[in-house]
């Protein structure tokens, strides 16, 4: 009975520690490639754990913790650390203290969960529970790119963080599932994300004499009609893809027909083939301005690839969940057309991400990337246990 009480107390203390870490991080969010204090907090916390080798400044502001216990395989677990340029509207006691910056995508939870995994793996290593190496990747800049168009994942990979790694796993909190539910998917699960910028050019002119010039706003009407009909007439209904326009800029006065209309949007797809087709089709929508007397420029900035979850790693996660807690509900299906730069890592080595249910039971929609986003913190220890036990299962797997 005394042993059971001690185990329960230890578990409660661990859960409390996870919450404290997460709330500290939530109070002090930092934008992409600016995670200086976050990285410092992560490194200082990691130094409390025995047998953890720590490397800082990886990929500019990333942290890598390595736990090695004898020869064997190398497995990596990744969590992202950056926040978003959003002003938080929650009024709880751990709301963001940094004006206009908020952990609205759960990266504070991801970081706290990986710190918890580091603590448990340190303990497992000390008592000889596994052999091999586990690398914990605290990644900066999942949400944005630098001047060279690179986010945190490729920046860390360029410094060799995946050298020798045989498999990698990650998680993402999921507000459309309750605590006690995870979502998994084998194969393409999140989209590639490319950003396009186009300019439609005319001659402009006086608002009272439109017949004397060419009007790019008038041309835009035909572009939009073609653009928004493209998915139903140019792509197979079986393809997973979408293109959206997020910004249109033009004009300076009510009586001036502008010379240029600027259009910016995103292109998202699952398969590489459809990704390339989508880029071509979006440009075709702008080509329609040529017979209307205009011209156009069209450029694409390529972002992260689609997240392609490895089948064997996904199966290990599912098997692990059933062993860790048979009451956890496993939902299967792709995660949607959001982007994740973990796709770079899963493209380089066999890897998989799962979505961790985190919805608060208050009936309020708290979607990702919104000012009221928050989580049910009971999901934190669930995430830790799944990551830890999945990593150990991969280390112990017999690849015969």
N, C-alpha and C positions, 0 to 999 in steps of 0.2 A: 504493500500500500504506500509506503514512504517513497519507493522508487517511482511509482506512478505519479505521485504528487510532484516530485521533483521534475519529472519529464513534462508534466502539464505546465508547471511554472516556467521551465525553460522555453517551452513552445510559446507561451504567452509573452514572455520577455522578448523573444525573437520577433514575434508579430508586431509588438509595440515598437521595436527598433526599426523595422521596415517602415512603419508609418512615420516615425520621426524623421528618418532619412528622406522619405518622399515629400513630406511637408516642408522640410528645410529647402529642398531643391525647388519646390513649387513657389516658395516665397522669393527665391532669388533666381529667376529665369534669365537666360542669356541667349542672344541670337547666334546664328550660325557663324562659326569660326571666331566667336567672341567668348567662348565658354571658359574663360580663364579661371574665375572663381569656382565654377562647377568642377573643372578638372582638378583644381587644388583640393577641393573638398573630397572628391573621389580618391585622390592619391593619399590624403591624410587618413581617410577611413581604411583604405587597403593596408596601410602600414601597421594597423592594429592586428592583422591576421598573420599567423605564423606560416612561414614557407612560401610567401607570395613575393615574386620578383616584379618590380614596378618600373615601367618606362613611361615617361611623360613627353609631351610635345610631339606626339606622333600624329602625322597629318595635321600639323599646326597645333591643335589644342586637344588632341585625343590622348587617352591613357590606355596602356596595355598592361594587364596583370597576368603573369604566367605562374602556374602551379605545376611543378614536375615531381613525380614520384616514381623514379626508376624508368627503365626503358619501356617503350610501347608506342601506341598511336598518339597522334595529336589532334585534339578536337577544339574548336573555337565556339564561343558563345558571344553574340554581339548585342549591344544596346546602344541606342542613340541618346544624345544629351541635350540637343539644342531646343530652343523655344521659338515662338512665332511672334511677329509684330502685331499683336492683338491686345487691346485694353480689356482686362478682365472685369466682368460685371458681377462675379460672385462676391458675397460679403462675409464669407467664413474667415476664421481667424488666421488661416494660412494663405490668404490671397496674395497675389504678386505685389511685391514692394517696388518693382521696377516699372515705371510708367510706360504704357504702350507695349509691354512685353509680357507674354504669358505662356505657360506650358499648356497649350490648348490641344495638344496631340498626345499627351501622356508620356512624353519622354522622361519626365521626372519619375514616373512609376517604373519605366523601363530601367532607368539607372539605379533606382533603389532596389529593384528586383535583382539586378546583376551584382550589386554589392552584397545582397543576401546570399546569392549563389557563391560568391567568393568566400564568405564566411563559412558556409557549410562545406565547401570543397577543401578549404584549408583544414578544417577539422577532420574530414575524411582522409586527407593526405597524411595527417599526423598519425592517425591510427592504422595506416596501411590498408585502407579499404579499396584502393585502386592503384594500378600502375599505368604510367603514361603521362601525357602532358595535356593540360587544359589551358587555353588562352582566353582571357576575358577581354573583349574589345569594347572599350567605352568610346564610342565614335562621335565626333563632332559633325555638325552641318549636314544633317539628313534633309532639312527643309529647304536649303538654298545652296547656290553655287558661288564660287569665287569669280574673279575677273577672267579666269581662263575657262569658265564653264564647268568646273569640277566641284562636286560635293565631297562630303567627308569620306565616304567609302572608297572611291578611287584614290583619294589622297593618302589614306592609310595603306591601301594595297600597294601603292607605289613605293612605300617604305618597307615592304616585305612582311606585313603582318600575317599573311596567309601562307608564307613559305613553310612547307612541311605539313600544313594542315590538311587532314584527310576529309573532314566533314565540318559543317558549321550550322548552328541553329540560332534562332532568334524568335522573339514574340512581339506582338503589338496588342495593346489594350483595345477592347472592342465594345463601344457603347450600345451596340444593338443586340448584345447578348447579356444575360444576367450572370452574376457570379455563379460559378459552378458549371459553366458552359464554355467549351472551346470550339473553335472552328478550324478545320484543317482542309487542305486541298492538295492533291498531287498534280503536278504540271503547272501550266500558266495560271497564276493566281492574282496578280496585280499587273497593271499596265505599264508599258513603256510610256514615257512622257517627253514629247518634243514641243517646243514653242516656236510658232511661226510669226513672222512680221511681214506685212504687205503694205505697199503704198499704191494707191490708185491715183493716177495723174491725169489731169485735164489742163485746160488753159485758164479756167476761172473766168470771172467777169463781173459785170454789174447785175444786181438782182432785177433791175427793170429791163435788161436786154439779154436774157439768157440765150437767145438764138445767135448771138454774136460770138459765143465761146462754147467750150465743152465743159460739162458739169460732172465732176467726179462723184458728187453725192447721188445724182441721178443714176450713174453707172453702178454705184454701190447697191442699189435696189436689185439689179439683175444678179450681182455677185451673191447677195444674201439668199436670193431665191434658189440659185444653183447650189450654194454651199449647204443649205439646210435640207435640200432634197437628195443630196449625194448619197447618204447611207442607204436610202430605200431603193435607189436605182443603179448605183454604181458598185455596191458591195454585196457579197452574198449575205443573206439573212443569218447564216450560221457563223459569220465572222464576229469576233468581239472587238469592237472599235468605236471610237467616238471622236468627233472634232467639235470644239466649242470656241466661239468668239467671246473674249472677255473685255475687250477695250476697242473703242472707235474714237478717233480724235480728228477734228477738222474745224475749220471756220474761225473767223475773228469778229464778224459783224453781221447784222441781220440783212444788210443790203449788198453783201459781197459774196459772190459764188467763189468758193476756195479753189485753189489749184490742186491741192493734195488731200486725200483722205487716208489716214493711217489706221490699219486694222491689225490687232494682235490677238492671238488665241493659242489654244493647245490642241495637240493631236495625240490620241491615246490608243493603244492597241495591245493585244496579247502576243500574237505571233510576229516574228521578224518580217515575214512576207507581207502580212497585212499592214504592218507599220510602213513599209516602203510604198505600198499601194495607196495608203491614206495620204502620204505626203504628196504623191503625184496628183491625186484627186483634188486635194485642197488647192493646189496651184492651178489646176484646170478651171476652178471656179473663178479665179481672178483673170484668166486669159480671155474671158468673155468681154472684158472692157475694150479689147483691141478693135473689134469691128464696130464698136460704139464710138470710136474716135479718141480713145484714151490709151494709156500705157500703164504698165505696172512693174513694180519690183517685188520680189518674193524671196525671203530667206528663212531658213530653219535652223534653230539651235537645238541640237540633239541632246536629250537628257538621259536619264537612267533607262536601262533595258527592262523588259517585262520580268517580273519575279517568276522564276520557273522552279517550283519546289520539286526536289529530288524525291522519287517514289520510295526508295529504301529508307531515307531519313524521315520522311513523313510517316512511314509505317512504324518506325521505332518510336516516334513521338506518340502515336496512337496506342501502341502496345504499352508504353510507359504510363500513359494516363490511366489505362485500365488497371495497371498494377499499383499505382500510387493511390488512386481513389476511384473505386468502381462506380461511385455515385456521380462522377463528373460526366456530363452529357457531351458527346462528341458530335458536332454538326459538320457535315462535309459539303464543300462547295467553294467556288472561287470567291475571293474577298472583294471584288469590284474593280473599278477602273481608276482607283487612286494609284499613285506612284510610290515606290519605295526604293531607295538607293541600295538597300540590301540586295536588290537584284544583281548588282555588280558582283557581290561576293558569291552569291549562289550560282552565278555564271562561271566563276573561276574554280570553285570546288563544289562538290555535292553538298547541298544545303537545303534547309526548309525553315519557313516561318509559320507560326500558328497564331491565331487570334484568341485573346484571352478575355472572356466576358467580364465586364466591369460596370455594368449599368447600375445606377443608384435606384433603389426601389421607391422613388418619390413621384413617378409618373411624368417627370419633366424630361423633354428631349434634350440631351446634352451631347450633341454631335461633335465629332472631331472638328477642329479648326473653328470653333465658335467661342464667343466670349463667356459662355456659362458652362463650358465643359468641366466635368469633374468625374471622379470615379468612386466606386465602392471599394474601400481599401481592403476589404476581405479578400480581394483577388490577389493581393501581393504575395502571400505565402504560397498560394496555389501556383503562381507563375514561377516562384523560386524552385519549388519541388519538381515541377515538370522539367525545367531547364537542367537542373542538377542530375536528376535520374536519367534523363534522355542522354545527356553527355556521357554519363558513366556507362549506359547501355551501349553507346557507340564504341567506347573504349574496350568494352568487354566482348563486343561482337566478334564472332568467328567468321572471317571472310573466306569460306572454303568454296 
